[in-house]
Amino acid sequence: MTTDAKLTRRKFMGVAMGTMAGAAVPRVLRADPPQNPVVDARLEGGKPVTHEAVPWKVLPFPNQQVRLLDGIFKQELEINQGYLESLPNNRLAHMFRLTAKLPSSAVPLGGWESPTCELRGHFSGGHYLSASALLYAATGDPDVKEKADRLVATLAQCQKAHGNGYLSAFPEELFDRLRDGKPVWAPFYTLHKIMAGHLDMYTHTGNEQALQTLQAMADWVGRWVAPLSDDQMQRVLEVEQGGMLEVLCNLYAVTGKEQYLWTARHFDHHQVFDPLADYKDELTGLHANTNIPKIIGAARQYEVTAQPRYRHIAAYFWEEVTSRRTYCTGGTSFDEHWVGQPGKLGKEVGQNMEECCCGYNMLKLTRHIFGWTADPRAMDYYERTLFNSRLGTQDPHGLKSYFLPLGRGWWKYYNSPLDSFWCCTGTGAEEFSKFNNTIYFHDDAGVYVNLFIASELDWPEKGLRLTQQTKFPEQEGTTLTLRLQHPTMLALNLRIPYWAVQGGSVEINGERLAAFSNPSSYLSLTREWKDGDRVDLRLPMSLHVAPIPGDDTQPAIMYGPLVLAGLLGSQGLTEKNTYLGSNTSPGGVPVSVPEIERFSTDPRRWVEPVPSQTLTFQAMVAGRRVPMIPLYKVHGERYVVYWKSKPLRA
């Protein structure tokens, strides 16, 4: 059966949270679009069927309808693709085969995928499949799909050898220890990654075998949780379980099988959810990336059950974290935890700041918030986190960071090619495969242009091909060209970001409009558009101060949405402390950084652009000129983000 033929029985709505449709889409399904991006669009009686209970206000376009054009995001995606292609399938499948008592002569992978690590399989059978599925949806590259399909087939053989639906790179004995309250490192965390990888392979590439494997895994989970009392299950949930709630809700949405929703409800963690439902922030002391996926699961539970409790949980959590537990980059956590009181993060400045998985998962949650509300603040946060917390965490060879230091005198470091495989290696591989998935959303009336990324959107239902040409952020704006089959009434909603405090301008076919819009809003251009119409949006950027929450004596400097880093040289940096093995932090000591003696809330008094050099600045600190560039551009050098200063003055 061809991929196109498979998709006539499947979903088409596309993109969110790594669980959407891929490849070419039959026209018949587009006639009656479902109201949420995680849906079942199988045909019953000639009509698409959805198992979503709550419609989104605005919807993302399917990944395959948005292609990146030349620019930094396409370049970073291609670097990530090169890394994924370098990983041989026989090594990825090695521990799965041995666990299923099947032969394998491959050399084991190292780090968190090594034969002795209890998280083995999380990347090789999980993140890798998700990243490949997203990459195929973003590029249409058949080689990416073919390699991932072969891995799915191998894992299906392993599952068949177990004979009970179980599939993992470690034995079931780890789940026995979990049930009995004995020490174990997060077996459900790994199982979630494997399940999510198979779901992504089904929804993005049309791989039916992946769905069969996934359902057998979910059935195994259902049998495992069935005999446990609520108290026993709540004790189980004290051990990190990744996005089990989310993936089971997503599987219910795909299949409509109630048993998966029943199983999902076992992963409702009362200790975390109950305070949030009562609008109480009791997050201090919790492991951040253990809990953000639970909140994504709550969002999905709201969407498939319409129970408002779960929307309250997700929305309140998002507001709390983004407003009071987030650094200038959009990232969150210190030493993997929320260690301080909300709004008081001044003691958290150092090396082990913002675990990268947290940024990845906060972006996933933000897509839900935006889908429900079309709130431009959600996309302001998304842009800030994407450019600062995500974009700069891949090195030129496709290797990923674990923490992103924002203190004074530290440096970025990365996994090794075959001997790390941290959780952040996996979420990074997924993130850098799906840069196309949030640029554009839509409602019945028109398009929302959320991000300024060079790209092309195909919207066949409207006969529209929208091209965005930009070098943002090196260019302060973007150009949109509409290709239309016939004149069409359409709203083009342009995001005016929070940082556009100096105003801006918009021209249609060279004619400047008199009206503009306030920061953190959408400027809606509604008219009958014709083929070849062009919109030029100009958004001047400016310097501004972003102190760490709760401590004005530790300021960061931003330019538009970009966090700027002061460059401090490469003293003491080596390959050994830049490319790590299993350890997630290199240790070491920072270099000294001069203190700002006369700091002003107006950064123009001590930071100035370097003439004729794009996005390059210099700071005058204690009589010393310190070069400054966007944080995402820094590699192989020590830097400072949060400076130390005397108390701020106007």
RANORTA-V134089 format. One record per run of one state. SS is the DSSP state (H for helix, E for strand, C for the rest). FROM is the first residue (numbers start at 1). TO is the last residue. If there is no record, write none. Layout:
((SS & FROM & TO) (SS & FROM & TO))
This chain:
((C & 1 & 2) (H & 3 & 7) (C & 8 & 15) (H & 16 & 18) (C & 19 & 26) (H & 27 & 30) (C & 31 & 42) (E & 43 & 44) (C & 45 & 46) (E & 47 & 48) (C & 49 & 58) (E & 59 & 60) (C & 61 & 62) (H & 63 & 65) (E & 66 & 68) (C & 69 & 71) (H & 72 & 85) (C & 86 & 88) (H & 89 & 99) (C & 100 & 110) (H & 111 & 113) (C & 114 & 122) (H & 123 & 139) (C & 140 & 141) (H & 142 & 162) (C & 163 & 172) (H & 173 & 179) (C & 180 & 186) (H & 187 & 205) (C & 206 & 207) (H & 208 & 226) (C & 227 & 229) (H & 230 & 236) (C & 237 & 243) (H & 244 & 255) (C & 256 & 257) (H & 258 & 267) (C & 268 & 269) (H & 270 & 277) (C & 278 & 286) (E & 287 & 287) (H & 288 & 305) (C & 306 & 307) (H & 308 & 324) (C & 325 & 333) (E & 334 & 334) (C & 335 & 336) (E & 337 & 337) (C & 338 & 345) (H & 346 & 348) (C & 349 & 352) (E & 353 & 353) (C & 354 & 354) (E & 355 & 355) (H & 356 & 373) (C & 374 & 375) (H & 376 & 393) (E & 394 & 394) (C & 395 & 399) (E & 400 & 400) (C & 401 & 402) (E & 403 & 403) (C & 404 & 407) (E & 408 & 410) (C & 411 & 413) (E & 414 & 415) (C & 416 & 422) (H & 423 & 431) (C & 432 & 439) (E & 440 & 442) (C & 443 & 445) (E & 446 & 449) (C & 450 & 454) (E & 455 & 459) (H & 460 & 462) (C & 463 & 463) (E & 464 & 469) (C & 470 & 476) (E & 477 & 484) (C & 485 & 487) (E & 488 & 496) (C & 497 & 504) (E & 505 & 508) (C & 509 & 510) (E & 511 & 512) (C & 513 & 520) (E & 521 & 529) (C & 530 & 533) (E & 534 & 538) (C & 539 & 542) (E & 543 & 548) (C & 549 & 550) (E & 551 & 559) (C & 560 & 561) (E & 562 & 567) (C & 568 & 578) (E & 579 & 580) (C & 581 & 595) (E & 596 & 596) (C & 597 & 599) (E & 600 & 600) (C & 601 & 602) (H & 603 & 605) (C & 606 & 606) (E & 607 & 609) (C & 610 & 615) (E & 616 & 621) (C & 622 & 623) (E & 624 & 630) (H & 631 & 633) (C & 634 & 638) (E & 639 & 640) (C & 641 & 644) (E & 645 & 645) (C & 646 & 648) (E & 649 & 649) (C & 650 & 650))
